């Protein structure tokens, strides 16, 4: 009997994913699978899922073997009490490469102070010689797949990179710290801080006024992780008084970011529209298909979410 795979996401995502998903399913021997936007709940074997989907009650999906998230972030679904099926988050090479590209690009932008020249083509000869990469300490908060990849890329360029996580990790070429004392140490000498933590009750407002005060004067904040990791009012105050030199933000508590939000008009804030690590349909479809193959073969699913941790 062909598998029934419900694509529980928007119409525009269906248009982007239908062809690569069908190709990926064909490559695992499931070319006859019924992949559709509308399948009776009791007949669904797998759900390809976006948290913005209309599917919010998973109780009727009694046959469903796994919910396969299209995004890396699962904060929009992990707390759903009706979800008893295994939940897998998206981890794929395209998503990781996109994050590395964005993080390295904006780190280099701030390291070299390229805005000085890009924004001032007015005939004045402004000579600024930046420090070399080994003299620019960078801290990455979060050492999951994305944080680790970004840290290794920056270390490869010569930056001294400190990685912090709640539990101790070991990553070659990075100084790895953990716990509250480790967080204080990681922030105290960081000229550039990159946030790549998941959103959980423990990480909300992690970068608050007290922790912003730990940073050296003029430090730069780069957040492609999750908006609620930062206390927005505290960050704006730190920017206004000059303690924080700049903030480049890709994620926000409310998206799209409202036009009246003070971040838009602040001279020391760069807003990008949640583009740091967009899931690429072709590579993501291969990850989804591999988990379906594993489910049918009785093998463990990849990238399962630990509900107790929230990611």
N, C-alpha and C positions, 0 to 999 in steps of 0.2 A: 504494500500500500504506500503510495507517495506521501512524503512528509507534508504537513501543513505548516507553513511559516508565515506568521502574521507580521507585516511591516507596520508597526505602530508609531508612525511619525507623520510629519506634514506632507502635503501633496508635493511641494517643491523638493523635499528630500527624497520622496519616492521617485521623482523624475531623475534625480541625480544618481540614485542607488540601484534602481531596478536592473539596468543592464549589467553593471559590474557584479551585482549579487548573483544574477542568473549565471554569469560566466564562472564565478567562483564556485557555485553549487555544482555546475557541470563538471568542474575539475575535480570534485571529490566524489563523483559518481551519483550525485543527486540532481541530475538535470531534469528529472520529471517532478521535482518538488512543486507543490502548489504554493507559490509565493504571491501574497495578495494583501490588499489593504483591508479587506473585510472577510473574516472567516468566523464561523460560530465558535464562541469561546470554548466550548467543551471539546472541540475538534482540533485545537491548536497544539502543535508539538513544540514550537519554539516561537518566541517573540523577539523580533528585532526592534529595539525600543529607544525612543527619545523621551526624556522626562516631561516634555511639554505635550506629550500625546494625550488624547482623550481617554486612553486606558489608564484608569487610576484604581480601579477595584479589580484585584487579581483573583478574587475568590472563585469566579466561574471557570477559571482556566485550570481545570482539574487534571488535564492530560499534559500540560506544558512542562517540559523537562528543564528549561532554562530561559531566563530573560537576558538578552544580549544587548547591553547598552551601547549606543552609538558614540557616546562621549566618554572621556576619561573621568569627568566629575560625576559622582553618583549622589550628591547631597539632595537632589530633587526626588529621589526614589528610595534611598536606603532606609528612611524612617517610615515607609509605608507599611502599616501593620497587616495589610491584606496580602503582602508579598511573602509567600512561603517558599517559592521556587528559588533555585540557585540564581544568583545575580552576578554576571560577569561585566566588568568595566572594559572600556576600550583601551588597549595598549597596542599600538602598531608603529611600524618604522616611519611612516609618513608623518604621523602626529609628532613623534619624537624629533624627527629632522626639522619639522616646521618650528618647533619650540626652540631648538638649538639655534636655528638661523635667526629667529627674532631676538632671543636673549643675547647672543653674541653681537648682533648688529647694534642693539641699543646700549650694551655695555661699552662697545668701542666708541659709539657716538659720545657718550659721557666721558669716557676715558680721554679721548682726543679733544673734547670740547668743540666738536665740529659745528655746533650751533653758533659759536662766536663768528664764524665766517659765513655760514649759510644765511644767517639772519642779518648780516651787516655788510652788504655789498654797497657801501656808500662812499667809497673813495678813501677811507681812512685805513692806513697800513697798521693792522693790529697783529703784532707778533706774539704768539703764545706757543711755548714749547712745553708739551705735556711731559709728565714723568714717564719712564719706561714701564711696561707692564709689570715687571717684578717689584716695582715700588708702589703698586696700586692694589691693596688688599681687597678682595671680594669675598663676601659671605653669601652662601645660598642656604635659605631656610627650607628644608625639605629635601630628603635624599631618596625619593622614590625613583622610578625609571626616568622621569623627566629631569629631576634635579641632579641625578647622577650624571646623565648625559651632558647637561649644560656645564656642570662642574668640570668634567673631564675635558670638554672642548676649551673652556677658558684656561684651565691649567696647561693645556697644550700650547696656548698662545703666550704662556709665561706668567700669567697672573698667579699670585699666591692665593689659593682658594680654600676657604674654610666652609665645611658643610655641617649643618646642624640638623638633628632629627630628635624626635622624642626618645627613641631607643637608640643605643649605640650602633653605628654602622661602620664598616671599613671599606673605603674606596681608595684605590691607588691614586697617588698624586694629590690627594686632598687631606687637609687636616680635619678630622671628623670629631665633632663634639656632640654631647647630648645632655638632656636634663636642664633644669633651671640655671644651674651654675654655668653649664656649657653655653646656654643661650646668652647670658650676660657677657661671657668671654668672646663669643662669636660676633656680637654687635659692637663691642668696645673699640675695636680697631678697624672696622669695616668702612672703607670709603664708598663702596657700592654694595647695596644689599638687594638680593633677588629673592622674591617670595614664590616658592613652588610647593607649598603645603596644601593638603586637602582641607576642605571646609568641614569642621566638626565643632562640637561645643567647646572642646579644649583649645582649638586654634582661633576661634572668633575673637577679634580685637587683640590678637597676639602682639601686634605692633601698636601698642598704646602709648600714651604720653610718657610714661616712665621709661619704656624701652627705647622710644625715639630719643630721649635725653641721653641714653648711653652712647649713641653714635657720635663720631667726631663731627665737629662743625663743618658744614658744607657737604655732608654725605648725600649720596643719591639713592633713592628708592626706586626699584623696578619691580612691578607686580604683574606678572602674567598668570598668577595662580588663581586666587579667589578673592573677590572684593571684600567680604567680611573679615579677611585676615587683618585689615587695617582699621583703626579707629579714625574715621574720616575727619572728625572735628580736631582731633589731636594732630593729625598730619597737616591740616590747613594752618593750624596755629604754629606748628614748627616751621612751615614754609614762610609764613608771614614774618616771623621774628628772625629769619635767616639761618636758623640752626640746621635745617635741611636745605640743601642746595637746589634740588629738583626732584620731581617724582614723575616717572613714566608709568602710566597705569593702563592696563588692557582689560581689566575686569572690575566690576562694580556691584554694589548691593542691588541696584536696580538697573536692568538693561532692557532697551537702550538707555543710556545715561540721559536723564531729562535735560532739556536745553537750558533750563534755568539753574542747573547745578553749578556751584562755584568752581568746580574743577575746570569747566570749559573756558572760563575767562581768566583763570589764574596764570600769571606770566611764568610761573615756575612749575607748571604742570603740563605734561603731554598726555593727551587722551588718544588711545587707539581703540577701535570698536570690536574688542574680543576676537582678534585675528591671530594671536600669537601661535596658537596651535589648533588650527581648524582640522577636523577629521577629513582625510581625503577618501572619497568613495572607493577608489580602486583598491588601495591597500587595506582599508578598513573592511571591505567585503571579504578579503582573503582571511582576515582574523575571525570574522563571524563564521565563515564557512568551516574553518578549522575547528572551531568549538562545536559546531553541529556534527562534524565528522567524529569528533571525540565522544560526543553524547551518544551517537549511534553505535560506536565501537565499544562503549562501556569504559572509556578512558576518562581520567579526571579532566574537568574543564580548566581552561587557562584563565588567569586573571580574575579569580573569584573574589568577591567583596567579603571582607570580614565584618559582619553586621555589628559586632561588639565595638569595633574601632571606628566604623563609619566610612571605611574606604577599602 
